[in-house]
Structure formats: C-alpha cells, structure tokens
Amino acid sequence: MSYQEAPLVNWSTFAETRAALGTDFVRILGYFREDGTKSVDAIEDAMRERSAAKLVLPAHTLKGESWQFGAEQLAMLAEKIEMIARHCVEAQQEPDELLEDIVGLRDVFRLSLTSLEKEANPLVERRTFGRRNPMAAAAMGAQRGFGRG
C-alpha cells in the first residue's frame, strides 16, 4: 500500500497512545509538533543539498513519532523517504527520486497534526466507535425521567 492510500490517522492507535500516556498526552503531542517541524525542515534542507545521508535520521525520527500517534500516512511517507535515502547512500546516488514526496511532506505533516490536535482538544466530543457517548447517554436518561414521579 502506498502512503497516499493509508488513512491519515489510525484512531485506534491514537486512542491507545492517549490512554497509555494519560495526562502527559497533550504535552508529548506538543513535543511531536516541535520535533516533527524540525524533522520536516531538516528533510527539506537535505533535499536542497541533494544529500541522501542527511535525509535518513530526520525521516527515521519522523516515522517513529508518527507511528506512535497513529499518523499512518505521515509515518509511511517518512518511511519511504528513509528507505530510499538509505538505498541512495549505499548506491552513492543523489536522492532525486524523492523530490515529489518531499515537496508534499509538509502538507501531510500539517494535515496529520491538525487532525491529532483537534481530537486531543478537551472540548471536542470523543469518538465512541459506534457506541453511545456515556455522557450523552446519561443526559438522555435524565431528560426522559424529568417530571416523572
């Protein structure tokens, strides 16, 4: 599967990470914003230099952090960049074939981050994956019983 065919975010992975990190989740998502921005900047700089070797580490870092939050499309794109860059290093080639992917990387990063941060917002109603939201169910029950003695 190409990265374009992958879901932008795997919400199951996102929910698992959120549960595992608990109250640290929002802070660590903020680190992802900072580190991800630095990784994307480094990847773009390396491509301008046509340096395959300088692509590997920031792509690897971005890949790992993206998988952690469920940002599948971003993780798969970073993995593609990393693998092709590694091949280019071994073959002593310039990473020209990655130009189109790297041009689109920042947009995929922004879209992914926007989706993750929107879902992490405490004011957003949580996904219940087909089950009624417990708070909404309690409110409905309270409305139904109102005025009955």
C-alpha positions as CSV (number, residue, x, y, z in Angstrom):
1,M,0.0,0.0,0.0
2,S,1.3,3.4,-0.9
3,Y,1.2,6.2,1.7
4,Q,-1.5,8.0,-0.2
5,E,-3.8,5.0,0.3
6,A,-3.3,4.9,4.0
7,P,-5.7,6.6,6.4
8,L,-4.4,10.0,7.6
9,V,-4.8,8.9,11.2
10,N,-5.4,5.4,12.7
11,W,-7.8,6.5,15.5
12,S,-7.4,3.2,17.3
13,T,-3.6,3.7,17.7
14,F,-4.3,7.3,18.7
15,A,-6.7,6.2,21.4
16,E,-4.2,3.6,22.7
17,T,-1.4,6.1,22.9
18,R,-3.7,8.6,24.6
19,A,-4.7,6.0,27.2
20,A,-1.1,4.9,27.8
21,L,0.2,8.4,28.2
22,G,-2.7,9.7,30.3
23,T,-2.2,13.3,31.5
24,D,1.1,13.5,29.7
25,F,-0.5,13.0,26.3
26,V,-1.1,16.7,25.4
27,R,2.5,17.6,26.4
28,I,4.0,14.8,24.4
29,L,1.8,15.7,21.4
30,G,3.3,19.2,21.7
31,Y,6.8,17.7,21.5
32,F,5.7,15.9,18.3
33,R,4.7,19.2,16.9
34,E,8.1,20.7,17.7
35,D,10.2,17.6,16.7
36,G,8.1,17.0,13.6
37,T,8.6,20.5,12.4
38,K,12.4,20.2,12.9
39,S,12.4,16.9,11.1
40,V,10.4,18.2,8.1
41,D,12.8,21.3,8.0
42,A,15.8,19.0,8.1
43,I,14.4,16.8,5.3
44,E,13.7,19.7,3.1
45,D,17.2,21.2,3.8
46,A,18.8,17.8,3.0
47,M,16.9,17.6,-0.3
48,R,18.0,21.1,-1.3
49,E,21.6,19.9,-0.6
50,R,20.7,16.6,-2.5
51,S,22.2,14.8,0.4
52,A,20.7,11.3,0.9
53,A,22.8,10.8,4.1
54,K,21.2,13.8,5.7
55,L,17.7,12.6,4.9
56,V,18.0,9.3,6.9
57,L,17.9,10.4,10.5
58,P,15.1,13.0,10.4
59,A,13.0,10.7,8.3
60,H,13.6,7.9,10.7
61,T,12.7,10.1,13.7
62,L,9.5,11.5,12.0
63,K,8.5,7.9,11.1
64,G,8.7,6.6,14.7
65,E,6.9,9.6,16.2
66,S,4.2,9.4,13.6
67,W,3.5,5.7,14.2
68,Q,3.3,6.4,17.9
69,F,0.4,8.8,17.4
70,G,-1.3,6.9,14.6
71,A,-0.4,9.3,11.9
72,E,-0.2,6.5,9.4
73,Q,0.1,8.4,6.1
74,L,2.9,10.6,7.5
75,A,4.7,7.6,9.0
76,M,4.5,5.7,5.7
77,L,5.8,8.7,3.8
78,A,8.7,9.2,6.2
79,E,9.5,5.5,6.0
80,K,9.6,5.7,2.2
81,I,11.9,8.7,2.4
82,E,14.1,6.9,4.9
83,M,14.4,3.7,2.9
84,I,15.0,5.3,-0.5
85,A,17.6,7.6,1.2
86,R,19.4,4.6,2.7
87,H,19.5,2.9,-0.7
88,C,20.8,6.1,-2.3
89,V,23.6,6.3,0.4
90,E,24.6,2.6,-0.3
91,A,24.5,3.1,-4.1
92,Q,26.2,6.5,-3.8
93,Q,23.3,8.2,-5.7
94,E,21.6,11.5,-5.2
95,P,18.0,11.3,-3.9
96,D,16.4,13.0,-6.9
97,E,13.5,10.4,-7.0
98,L,12.3,11.7,-3.6
99,L,11.7,15.3,-4.7
100,E,8.0,14.9,-5.3
101,D,7.4,13.1,-2.0
102,I,9.5,15.6,0.0
103,V,7.6,18.5,-1.7
104,G,4.4,17.0,-0.3
105,L,5.7,16.1,3.1
106,R,5.0,19.4,4.9
107,D,1.3,19.3,3.8
108,V,0.9,15.7,5.1
109,F,2.6,16.7,8.3
110,R,0.2,19.7,8.8
111,L,-2.9,17.8,8.0
112,S,-1.9,15.0,10.3
113,L,-1.0,17.3,13.2
114,T,-4.2,19.3,12.7
115,S,-6.3,16.1,13.0
116,L,-4.4,14.9,16.0
117,E,-4.6,18.2,17.8
118,K,-8.3,18.6,17.1
119,E,-9.0,15.2,18.5
120,A,-6.8,15.9,21.5
121,N,-8.7,19.1,22.3
122,P,-10.6,18.5,25.6
123,L,-13.6,20.5,24.2
124,V,-14.1,18.0,21.3
125,E,-16.6,15.2,21.8
126,R,-14.7,11.9,22.0
127,R,-15.0,9.2,19.4
128,T,-17.0,6.3,20.7
129,F,-16.6,4.0,17.7
130,G,-20.3,3.2,17.3
131,R,-21.2,3.2,20.9
132,R,-23.2,6.0,22.5
133,N,-21.1,8.5,24.3
134,P,-21.6,7.8,28.1
135,M,-22.2,11.4,28.9
136,A,-24.7,11.8,26.1
137,A,-26.5,8.6,27.3
138,A,-26.6,9.9,30.9
139,A,-28.1,13.2,29.7
140,M,-30.7,11.4,27.6
141,G,-31.7,9.3,30.6
142,A,-32.0,12.4,32.7
143,Q,-34.2,14.1,30.1
144,R,-36.5,11.0,29.8
145,G,-37.1,10.9,33.6
146,F,-37.7,14.6,34.1
147,G,-41.1,15.3,35.5
148,R,-42.0,11.7,36.2
149,G,-42.7,10.8,39.8
